[in-house]
Amino acid sequence: MPVKAPRFCYYRRLIPLGALFVVMLLCLPAGNAQGPLTRHAISLVESGQLEEAEYKLAAAMATDEARDPMTWYVQAYVQKERFVARGKQVDDPLRGEALRSAEQCRLLDSDQNMDQWLVPLLEFLAESHLEDMRAAIPEATPGKPPRALDHFSAYAKVLTLADPEWDEIPEWVLLHQQLGEYGMESARLYEQGAAGPWFDMGVHHYTLAGERQHDRYRSVYNLAVHTYNQGVREFKAAEDDLDAVDAALARAARHWQRASDLLATTIDIDSGQTEAYEAWAIVSKALLNQDRVDWCRDHIEELRGGR
């Protein structure tokens, strides 16, 4: 019988970034004396004249005001706002320009006095890459590097600038789990008779996720479940064809043996999860290994307190 993988949300929000960033330029610190061109640009922004503000900032960059981190922050803000006004298109160069301005602001702001404004702006830019990454997951196809990975790299770059101590590994693992799940779901739909490129894609991404310690149990367990189920599908697709059933059973058995090895690994990772023993018992039954079935059942009973 097929084993059910744990419920897995393809589009789970990776980190809470809160509401869209809204900067109050009127609240800039009184002690921060902007140059006249930057002040003019701020007044233009306040009146909604973003393109005019950008022209004024370009003039400011040709003067000593280019050494002021506030000037670069205002430019980043204007570029971000124009990016939003133009519909947050995936390939809009304004997003990259906003990031480069923010990077220059951070470089000049050695005391990080601008962080209370700069960090939310960076988080907004990161969130936009996150949205694009989520949208790109179901566009992934076998044999091509998923564009979602490019968006993740951009997302990670921006968040690392906002917080140098941010750890990207949990989000990286989750992305590969999502790509692996998408590949496996596509294999279920399109590769019932024999594993093909969609299944290989699922294996690839789940294997990458399973090489990291973060959430390793889930990665390896899900891969085991999908590998077993692929064998079940291939066998069922041929069970009414006497000429093909023996070869299909042999292929299925190879999937089941691989699933068995993976489930042994999941128990090494966490021996306290009954679902791993339950799944291993099912796989072992398919492999006609009654001793292991009994061993799994004994451990399940032990974990359940002898009930």
VOBA-1610 file (N, C-alpha, C; in pm, whole numbers, padded with zeros to 5 digits, always signed):
BEGIN
Met+00084-00119+00000Met+00000+00000+00000Met+00088+00124+00000Pro+00047+00230-00068Pro+00129+00352-00068Pro+00139+00412+00071Val+00253+00470+00099Val+00275+00540+00225Val+00249+00688+00202Lys+00185+00753+00295Lys+00160+00896+00283Lys+00275+00975+00342Ala+00326+01071+00266Ala+00428+01162+00318Ala+00360+01262+00410Pro+00436+01321+00502Pro+00378+01425+00588Pro+00328+01540+00502Arg+00226+01609+00551Arg+00177+01725+00480Arg+00290+01826+00467Phe+00305+01880+00349Phe+00417+01972+00325Phe+00367+02087+00243Cys+00385+02207+00292Cys+00332+02326+00225Cys+00434+02378+00125Tyr+00402+02373-00004Tyr+00496+02418-00106Tyr+00528+02566-00092Tyr+00433+02645-00043Tyr+00451+02789-00047Tyr+00451+02850+00092Arg+00503+02775+00187Arg+00510+02828+00322Arg+00597+02953+00322Arg+00552+03055+00392Arg+00631+03177+00406Arg+00758+03144+00482Leu+00872+03184+00429Leu+00998+03144+00488Leu+01031+03221+00615Ile+01016+03351+00613Ile+01039+03430+00733Ile+00935+03539+00740Pro+00893+03578+00860Pro+00795+03687+00870Pro+00864+03821+00856Leu+00833+03893+00749Leu+00893+04025+00729Leu+00795+04137+00763Gly+00674+04102+00802Gly+00579+04203+00845Gly+00516+04277+00729Ala+00454+04386+00760Ala+00384+04466+00658Ala+00484+04530+00564Leu+00435+04571+00448Leu+00521+04639+00353Leu+00582+04763+00415Phe+00707+04785+00381Phe+00782+04894+00440Phe+00728+05029+00393Val+00698+05114+00488Val+00659+05251+00457Val+00750+05343+00536Val+00832+05421+00468Val+00925+05509+00537Val+00860+05646+00556Met+00884+05706+00670Met+00834+05841+00698Met+00950+05937+00687Leu+00968+05992+00569Leu+01083+06079+00548Leu+01077+06204+00635Leu+00958+06241+00680Leu+00946+06356+00767Leu+01011+06332+00903Cys+01037+06204+00935Cys+01088+06170+01067Cys+01239+06151+01067Leu+01306+06195+00964Leu+01451+06185+00964Leu+01509+06266+01080Pro+01619+06217+01141Pro+01671+06283+01259Pro+01714+06425+01232Ala+01683+06511+01325Ala+01714+06653+01307Ala+01863+06678+01297Gly+01942+06592+01362Gly+02086+06611+01361Gly+02152+06570+01232Asn+02077+06508+01144Asn+02134+06463+01018Asn+02112+06572+00915Ala+02213+06652+00889Ala+02199+06770+00801Ala+02223+06729+00657Gln+02115+06708+00583Gln+02128+06671+00442Gln+02168+06794+00361Gly+02232+06764+00248Gly+02264+06872+00156Gly+02139+06923+00088Pro+02149+07038+00022Pro+02029+07100-00037Pro+01964+07014-00145Leu+02043+06946-00225Leu+01984+06863-00330Leu+01910+06744-00271Thr+01967+06683-00168Thr+01901+06571-00102Thr+01773+06616-00035Arg+01777+06735+00030Arg+01655+06787+00093Arg+01547+06812-00011His+01588+06865-00126His+01491+06889-00233His+01430+06757-00281Ala+01516+06656-00295Ala+01467+06524-00337Ala+01366+06468-00237Ile+01394+06488-00107Ile+01301+06440-00004Ile+01166+06509-00018Ser+01167+06639-00044Ser+01041+06710-00059Ser+00964+06663-00182Leu+01038+06628-00287Leu+00974+06575-00407Leu+00911+06438-00380Val+00981+06356-00303Val+00926+06225-00267Val+00799+06242-00186Glu+00800+06335-00092Glu+00683+06358-00008Glu+00561+06400-00090Ser+00585+06463-00204Ser+00474+06505-00289Ser+00445+06404-00400Gly+00512+06286-00394Gly+00486+06180-00489Gly+00555+06193-00622Gln+00650+06284-00634Gln+00720+06306-00761Gln+00850+06223-00764Leu+00835+06095-00784Leu+00949+06004-00770Leu+01053+06023-00880Glu+01010+06034-01005Glu+01107+06050-01112Glu+01184+06182-01098Glu+01112+06288-01061Glu+01179+06416-01040Glu+01280+06406-00925Ala+01242+06332-00821Ala+01333+06312-00708Ala+01458+06237-00753Glu+01440+06140-00842Glu+01555+06064-00889Glu+01650+06153-00969Tyr+01595+06241-01050Tyr+01681+06335-01124Tyr+01759+06424-01027Lys+01692+06469-00923Lys+01758+06557-00825Lys+01868+06480-00752Leu+01842+06355-00723Leu+01943+06273-00655Leu+02063+06247-00746Ala+02038+06231-00875Ala+02149+06214-00969Ala+02240+06336-00965Ala+02181+06453-00954Ala+02261+06576-00942Ala+02337+06577-00811Ala+02272+06529-00704Ala+02338+06525-00572Ala+02460+06434-00574Met+02451+06326-00651Met+02561+06230-00656Met+02685+06288-00724Ala+02669+06399-00793Ala+02784+06464-00858Ala+02848+06569-00767Thr+02802+06575-00642Thr+02854+06672-00547Thr+02904+06600-00422Asp+02946+06679-00324Asp+02991+06621-00198Asp+02879+06545-00125Glu+02754+06566-00163Glu+02644+06495-00099Glu+02653+06344-00124Ala+02731+06304-00224Ala+02749+06161-00252Ala+02823+06090-00140Arg+02884+06166-00048Arg+02952+06104+00066Arg+02859+06087+00185Asp+02735+06129+00171Asp+02638+06124+00280Asp+02555+05995+00267Pro+02557+05907+00365Pro+02477+05784+00354Pro+02328+05812+00339Met+02281+05925+00394Met+02140+05958+00381Met+02102+05978+00234Thr+02191+06040+00158Thr+02162+06061+00016Thr+02144+05927-00055Trp+02229+05831-00022Trp+02219+05698-00084Trp+02093+05626-00035Tyr+02060+05646+00092Tyr+01937+05583+00142Tyr+01814+05638+00070Val+01808+05771+00054Val+01693+05831-00013Val+01686+05780-00157Gln+01802+05767-00221Gln+01801+05715-00358Gln+01750+05571-00360Ala+01795+05490-00266Ala+01747+05351-00259Ala+01597+05347-00238Tyr+01548+05437-00152Tyr+01404+05441-00126Tyr+01326+05480-00251Val+01375+05580-00322Val+01307+05624-00444Val+01306+05511-00548Gln+01419+05444-00563Gln+01426+05334-00659Gln+01334+05220-00619Lys+01327+05193-00490Lys+01235+05089-00442Lys+01091+05126-00469Glu+01055+05252-00443Glu+00918+05297-00466Glu+00882+05292-00615Arg+00975+05327-00700Arg+00949+05319-00844Arg+00936+05174-00889Phe+01013+05085-00830Phe+01001+04942-00857Phe+00860+04893-00822Val+00808+04939-00710Val+00673+04902-00669Val+00570+04962-00765Ala+00588+05089-00799Ala+00493+05158-00887Ala+00486+05093-01024Arg+00594+05031-01067Arg+00597+04966-01199Arg+00553+04821-01192Gly+00500+04780-01078Gly+00440+04647-01068Gly+00530+04537-01017Lys+00647+04572-00960Lys+00737+04472-00902Lys+00766+04359-01000Gln+00801+04398-01124Gln+00831+04298-01226Gln+00961+04224-01192Val+00962+04096-01225Val+01075+04010-01186Val+01208+04066-01236Asp+01212+04111-01359Asp+01339+04154-01420Asp+01358+04306-01421Asp+01282+04377-01342Asp+01295+04523-01339Asp+01431+04560-01279Pro+01516+04633-01353Pro+01649+04667-01300Pro+01644+04759-01179Leu+01530+04825-01155Leu+01522+04917-01041Leu+01544+04844-00909Arg+01505+04719-00901Arg+01527+04646-00776Arg+01677+04631-00748Gly+01752+04594-00848Gly+01896+04583-00831Gly+01961+04717-00804Glu+01910+04823-00868Glu+01965+04956-00843Glu+01937+04999-00699Ala+01819+04967-00649Ala+01787+05000-00510Ala+01881+04928-00415Leu+01911+04803-00447Leu+02003+04728-00361Leu+02142+04788-00364Arg+02190+04825-00482Arg+02324+04884-00491Arg+02331+05016-00414Ser+02225+05095-00420Ser+02223+05220-00342Ser+02223+05189-00193Ala+02148+05088-00153Ala+02144+05049-00012Ala+02281+05000+00033Glu+02349+04924-00052Glu+02484+04876-00019Glu+02579+04993+00002Gln+02570+05095-00082Gln+02656+05211-00067Gln+02623+05288+00059Cys+02494+05296+00092Cys+02453+05358+00218Cys+02517+05287+00336Arg+02510+05154+00336Arg+02569+05076+00445Arg+02720+05096+00451Leu+02785+05102+00335Leu+02929+05120+00331Leu+02971+05253+00393Leu+02895+05359+00365Leu+02928+05492+00417Leu+02885+05511+00561Asp+02788+05434+00604Asp+02730+05449+00737Asp+02802+05356+00835Ser+02927+05389+00866Ser+03010+05300+00948Ser+02953+05278+01088Asp+02880+05373+01141Asp+02820+05359+01274Asp+02680+05299+01271Gln+02633+05267+01153Gln+02500+05206+01132Gln+02387+05291+01191Asn+02404+05420+01180Asn+02298+05511+01227Asn+02173+05503+01139Met+02190+05454+01016Met+02078+05449+00922Met+01998+05319+00931Asp+02040+05227+01017Asp+01981+05094+01014Asp+01830+05093+01041Gln+01782+05186+01122Gln+01639+05182+01153Gln+01555+05209+01028Trp+01613+05271+00926Trp+01545+05291+00798Trp+01594+05191+00693Leu+01724+05167+00696Leu+01784+05084+00592Leu+01740+04939+00602Val+01738+04884+00723Val+01704+04741+00739Val+01563+04710+00689Pro+01459+04789+00725Pro+01327+04758+00667Pro+01324+04766+00515Leu+01399+04860+00457Leu+01403+04868+00311Leu+01465+04740+00254Leu+01575+04694+00314Leu+01639+04571+00268Leu+01545+04451+00284Glu+01472+04447+00395Glu+01379+04337+00416Glu+01268+04338+00310Phe+01225+04456+00271Phe+01125+04465+00165Phe+01180+04409+00034Leu+01302+04447-00001Leu+01361+04395-00123Leu+01377+04243-00115Ala+01418+04194+00001Ala+01431+04048+00018Ala+01297+03980+00000Glu+01193+04038+00060Glu+01059+03980+00049Glu+01015+03973-00097Ser+01051+04071-00177Ser+01013+04068-00319Ser+01080+03952-00390His+01205+03922-00357His+01272+03805-00415His+01207+03676-00365Leu+01164+03676-00240Leu+01097+03558-00185Leu+00968+03530-00260Glu+00892+03635-00291Glu+00769+03618-00368Glu+00800+03559-00506Asp+00906+03608-00569Asp+00943+03557-00701Asp+00991+03412-00692Met+01060+03380-00583Met+01107+03243-00565Met+00990+03147-00552Arg+00891+03184-00471Arg+00774+03097-00455Arg+00702+03077-00588Ala+00690+03185-00665Ala+00623+03175-00794Ala+00701+03089-00892Ala+00833+03082-00876Ala+00917+03008-00971Ala+00920+02858-00942Ile+00883+02815-00822Ile+00891+02672-00789Ile+00807+02588-00886Pro+00679+02620-00910Pro+00602+02537-01003Pro+00638+02558-01150Glu+00733+02646-01177Glu+00783+02663-01313Glu+00907+02579-01339Ala+00957+02511-01235Ala+01078+02430-01249Ala+01052+02312-01342Thr+01151+02276-01420Thr+01143+02161-01509Thr+01271+02080-01497Pro+01263+01949-01521Pro+01383+01865-01510Pro+01490+01907-01609Gly+01614+01894-01566Gly+01726+01920-01655Gly+01769+02064-01666Lys+01697+02155-01601Lys+01733+02296-01604Lys+01749+02348-01461Pro+01851+02428-01434Pro+01864+02485-01300Pro+01740+02568-01266Pro+01672+02538-01158Pro+01549+02613-01125Pro+01577+02761-01103Arg+01496+02845-01165Arg+01513+02989-01144Arg+01489+03027-01000Ala+01414+02942-00930Ala+01389+02968-00788Ala+01521+02978-00711Leu+01623+02905-00753Leu+01753+02911-00684Leu+01819+03048-00703Asp+01802+03108-00822Asp+01856+03242-00844Asp+01788+03343-00752His+01657+03330-00739His+01585+03422-00651His+01626+03399-00506Phe+01651+03274-00470Phe+01696+03250-00333Phe+01832+03314-00309Ser+01922+03303-00405Ser+02054+03365-00388Ser+02042+03515-00369Ala+01953+03578-00447Ala+01933+03722-00431Ala+01871+03752-00296Tyr+01775+03673-00256Tyr+01708+03687-00126Tyr+01810+03677-00013Ala+01896+03576-00021Ala+01996+03556+00083Ala+02097+03670+00087Lys+02135+03720-00030Lys+02231+03831-00035Lys+02175+03954+00035Val+02049+03983+00009Val+01989+04103+00069Val+01974+04087+00219Leu+01926+03971+00264Leu+01907+03953+00408Leu+02040+03949+00483Thr+02143+03897+00418Thr+02275+03897+00483Thr+02326+04040+00498Leu+02294+04126+00403Leu+02331+04268+00416Leu+02255+04332+00532Ala+02128+04294+00546Ala+02048+04349+00656Ala+02093+04295+00790Asp+02131+04168+00793Asp+02171+04103+00918Asp+02284+04005+00888Pro+02410+04046+00907Pro+02523+03958+00874Pro+02523+03826+00949Glu+02449+03816+01058Glu+02445+03691+01134Glu+02329+03601+01093Trp+02250+03642+00995Trp+02138+03560+00949Trp+02189+03430+00889Asp+02126+03319+00926Asp+02166+03186+00880Asp+02074+03144+00765Glu+02131+03127+00648Glu+02049+03094+00532Glu+02015+02945+00521Ile+02082+02859+00597Ile+02067+02715+00577Ile+01923+02666+00595Pro+01849+02706+00701Pro+01711+02656+00713Pro+01625+02689+00591Glu+01641+02810+00536Glu+01561+02848+00420Glu+01608+02777+00293Trp+01738+02755+00283Trp+01794+02682+00169Trp+01741+02538+00169Val+01740+02476+00285Val+01688+02340+00297Val+01541+02336+00258Leu+01463+02430+00309Leu+01320+02432+00278Leu+01296+02447+00129Leu+01373+02531+00062Leu+01356+02548-00082Leu+01381+02415-00155His+01487+02345-00119His+01515+02218-00186His+01410+02113-00152Gln+01356+02116-00032Gln+01245+02027+00000Gln+01124+02059-00089Gln+01097+02187-00109Gln+00985+02227-00193Gln+01006+02183-00338Leu+01127+02205-00390Leu+01156+02163-00526Leu+01150+02011-00537Gly+01199+01941-00435Gly+01191+01795-00436Gly+01048+01747-00435Glu+00965+01812-00354Glu+00824+01773-00346Glu+00753+01799-00478Tyr+00786+01910-00542Tyr+00725+01940-00671Tyr+00764+01835-00775Gly+00891+01796-00775Gly+00935+01692-00867Gly+00864+01560-00843Met+00850+01523-00716Met+00785+01396-00683Met+00636+01398-00715Glu+00570+01509-00692Glu+00429+01519-00727Glu+00411+01510-00879Ser+00503+01569-00954Ser+00496+01559-01100Ser+00522+01416-01145Ala+00614+01346-01077Ala+00639+01205-01109Ala+00514+01122-01084Arg+00443+01151-00978Arg+00319+01078-00948Arg+00217+01095-01060Leu+00214+01213-01119Leu+00117+01241-01224Leu+00160+01188-01360Tyr+00290+01195-01391Tyr+00335+01173-01528Tyr+00426+01053-01547Glu+00472+00991-01439Glu+00569+00882-01453Glu+00524+00758-01374Gln+00402+00717-01396Gln+00350+00603-01321Gln+00412+00471-01368Gly+00443+00462-01496Gly+00496+00338-01549Gly+00644+00317-01524Ala+00719+00425-01515Ala+00864+00414-01493Ala+00917+00548-01447Ala+01010+00543-01354Ala+01071+00668-01306Ala+01142+00737-01420Gly+01130+00867-01424Gly+01193+00945-01531Gly+01251+01073-01476Pro+01259+01176-01558Pro+01326+01300-01517Pro+01258+01371-01400Trp+01125+01362-01389Trp+01061+01427-01275Trp+01101+01359-01145Phe+01102+01227-01144Phe+01143+01154-01024Phe+01289+01185-00992Asp+01373+01188-01096Asp+01515+01220-01073Asp+01530+01360-01013Met+01448+01454-01060Met+01452+01589-01006Met+01416+01587-00857Gly+01311+01512-00823Gly+01272+01503-00683Gly+01381+01443-00596Val+01443+01336-00646Val+01552+01272-00572Val+01667+01371-00553His+01700+01443-00659His+01814+01536-00654His+01795+01640-00543His+01679+01703-00542His+01660+01812-00446His+01641+01761-00304Tyr+01571+01651-00287Tyr+01558+01596-00152Tyr+01694+01547-00100Thr+01776+01494-00190Thr+01909+01449-00148Thr+01994+01567-00103Leu+01989+01677-00179Leu+02063+01797-00137Leu+02015+01845+00000Ala+01883+01849+00019Ala+01831+01891+00150Ala+01877+01797+00259Gly+01881+01667+00230Gly+01919+01568+00332Gly+02066+01569+00367Glu+02147+01640+00290Glu+02290+01651+00323Glu+02315+01754+00432Arg+02215+01832+00464Arg+02228+01932+00571Arg+02164+01878+00698Gln+02215+01921+00811Gln+02161+01873+00938Gln+02024+01932+00967His+01999+02053+00921His+01871+02116+00950His+01756+02037+00888Asp+01659+01996+00966Asp+01539+01926+00920Asp+01574+01802+00839Arg+01684+01737+00874Arg+01731+01623+00795Arg+01633+01506+00802Tyr+01573+01486+00917Tyr+01478+01375+00929Tyr+01368+01388+00823Arg+01308+01506+00812Arg+01201+01525+00713Arg+01250+01498+00572Ser+01368+01551+00539Ser+01419+01536+00402Ser+01438+01389+00366Val+01502+01314+00455Val+01531+01174+00425Val+01404+01090+00430Tyr+01318+01116+00527Tyr+01193+01041+00539Tyr+01105+01063+00415Asn+01088+01187+00374Asn+01005+01214+00257Asn+01062+01148+00132Leu+01193+01151+00117Leu+01255+01086+00001Leu+01228+00936+00005Ala+01237+00876+00123Ala+01210+00732+00136Ala+01066+00700+00097Val+00973+00779+00147Val+00831+00756+00118Val+00805+00768-00032His+00857+00871-00095His+00833+00890-00238His+00900+00779-00320Thr+01015+00733-00277Thr+01084+00626-00349Thr+01005+00496-00341Tyr+00954+00465-00223Tyr+00869+00346-00210Tyr+00744+00358-00297Asn+00678+00471-00290Asn+00554+00489-00366Asn+00578+00482-00517Gln+00695+00529-00563Gln+00726+00516-00705Gln+00732+00369-00745Gly+00791+00286-00659Gly+00795+00142-00688Gly+00655+00082-00693Val+00567+00124-00601Val+00429+00075-00601Val+00360+00112-00731Arg+00376+00236-00775Arg+00310+00281-00898Arg+00359+00202-01019Glu+00490+00180-01027Glu+00545+00109-01141Glu+00496-00035-01145Phe+00489-00098-01029Phe+00439-00236-01026Phe+00292-00243-01064Lys+00212-00153-01009Lys+00069-00154-01039Lys+00041-00126-01186Ala+00125-00044-01248Ala+00104-00011-01389Ala+00122-00132-01479Ala+00195-00233-01431Ala+00226-00350-01515Ala+00165-00479-01463Glu+00093-00475-01351Glu+00051-00601-01288Glu-00049-00681-01373Asp-00116-00615-01466Asp-00211-00687-01552Asp-00149-00734-01683Asp-00020-00705-01700Asp+00051-00745-01822Asp+00150-00854-01785Leu+00115-00980-01814Leu+00198-01093-01772Leu+00338-01086-01832Asp+00350-01026-01950Asp+00482-01017-02014Asp+00572-00913-01949Ala+00511-00819-01877Ala+00589-00708-01821Ala+00599-00711-01670Val+00519-00795-01605Val+00508-00785-01460Val+00637-00822-01390Asp+00711-00922-01441Asp+00835-00962-01373Asp+00938-00850-01375Ala+00953-00787-01491Ala+01050-00676-01500Ala+01005-00560-01412Ala+00873-00533-01409Ala+00822-00423-01326Ala+00845-00452-01178Leu+00826-00578-01138Leu+00850-00614-00998Leu+00997-00596-00962Ala+01086-00633-01054Ala+01229-00615-01027Ala+01264-00468-01011Arg+01206-00382-01097Arg+01231-00238-01084Arg+01174-00185-00953Ala+01054-00230-00921Ala+00991-00186-00796Ala+01075-00226-00676Ala+01129-00348-00680Ala+01208-00396-00567Ala+01332-00310-00546Arg+01389-00260-00656Arg+01506-00172-00641Arg+01466-00042-00572His+01349+00013-00607His+01300+00132-00537His+01276+00100-00389Trp+01217-00015-00363Trp+01183-00049-00224Trp+01308-00071-00140Gln+01411-00129-00202Gln+01536-00148-00126Gln+01601-00013-00095Arg+01595+00078-00192Arg+01649+00213-00166Arg+01569+00281-00057Ala+01436+00266-00061Ala+01352+00325+00043Ala+01384+00266+00179Ser+01409+00135+00182Ser+01445+00069+00309Ser+01574+00127+00366Asp+01673+00147+00280Asp+01800+00204+00327Asp+01780+00345+00382Leu+01696+00423+00314Leu+01670+00559+00359Leu+01595+00560+00493Leu+01502+00468+00510Leu+01429+00464+00637Leu+01519+00421+00751Ala+01616+00335+00723Ala+01714+00302+00826Ala+01790+00427+00869Thr+01820+00514+00773Thr+01888+00639+00804Thr+01799+00730+00888Thr+01669+00737+00855Thr+01581+00824+00934Thr+01576+00779+01079Ile+01579+00649+01102Ile+01577+00599+01240Ile+01708+00630+01309Asp+01818+00628+01235Asp+01946+00670+01294Asp+01940+00818+01333Ile+01872+00898+01252Ile+01862+01042+01280Ile+01776+01066+01403Asp+01661+00997+01410Asp+01568+01015+01521Asp+01494+00883+01543Ser+01534+00811+01644Ser+01476+00679+01669Ser+01346+00685+01748Gly+01296+00805+01773Gly+01176+00817+01854Gly+01049+00845+01777Gln+01054+00833+01643Gln+00938+00863+01561Gln+00872+00734+01513Thr+00749+00708+01557Thr+00682+00584+01518Thr+00657+00578+01368Glu+00638+00693+01303Glu+00606+00690+01160Glu+00716+00626+01078Ala+00842+00641+01121Ala+00953+00581+01047Ala+00948+00429+01059Tyr+00917+00377+01177Tyr+00906+00232+01195Tyr+00785+00179+01118Glu+00675+00254+01120Glu+00556+00210+01046Glu+00586+00202+00896Ala+00654+00304+00845Ala+00688+00303+00703Ala+00786+00191+00671Trp+00883+00170+00759Trp+00983+00064+00733Trp+00917-00074+00737Ala+00817-00091+00822Ala+00745-00218+00827Ala+00673-00244+00694Ile+00612-00139+00637Ile+00542-00153+00509Ile+00641-00187+00398Val+00752-00117+00394Val+00852-00142+00291Val+00912-00282+00309Ser+00938-00321+00432Ser+00997-00453+00458Ser+00901-00565+00419Lys+00772-00542+00436Lys+00673-00641+00393Lys+00677-00657+00242Ala+00692-00545+00169Ala+00702-00552+00023Ala+00827-00629-00019Leu+00932-00620+00063Leu+01058-00689+00034Leu+01059-00831+00092Leu+00948-00873+00150Leu+00933-01008+00209Leu+01031-01030+00323Asn+01057-00927+00400Asn+01148-00937+00514Asn+01064-00935+00642Gln+01011-01051+00678Gln+00920-01058+00792Gln+00993-01029+00923Asp+01120-01068+00933Asp+01194-01040+01057Asp+01198-00890+01086Arg+01222-00811+00981Arg+01227-00666+01004Arg+01088-00610+01032Val+00986-00666+00969Val+00849-00623+00999Val+00822-00640+01147Asp+00856-00758+01200Asp+00833-00786+01343Asp+00916-00693+01430Trp+01040-00667+01390Trp+01128-00577+01466Trp+01069-00437+01473Cys+01018-00389+01359Cys+00956-00257+01356Cys+00833-00252+01446Arg+00752-00355+01440Arg+00631-00357+01522Arg+00665-00358+01670Asp+00771-00429+01707Asp+00813-00430+01848Asp+00853-00290+01892His+00925-00219+01808His+00967-00083+01843His+00849+00013+01847Ile+00754-00006+01758Ile+00634+00079+01762Ile+00560+00059+01894Glu+00546-00067+01934Glu+00477-00095+02061Glu+00554-00036+02179Glu+00687-00045+02172Glu+00769+00013+02280Glu+00752+00164+02288Leu+00753+00229+02172Leu+00738+00374+02170Leu+00600+00417+02218Arg+00503+00334+02196Arg+00366+00366+02240Arg+00338+00323+02383Gly+00442+00281+02451Gly+00428+00246+02592Gly+00366+00110+02618Gly+00384+00020+02520Gly+00335-00117+02541Gly+00186-00131+02520Arg+00119-00025+02470Arg-00027-00035+02449Arg-00056-00129+02331
//
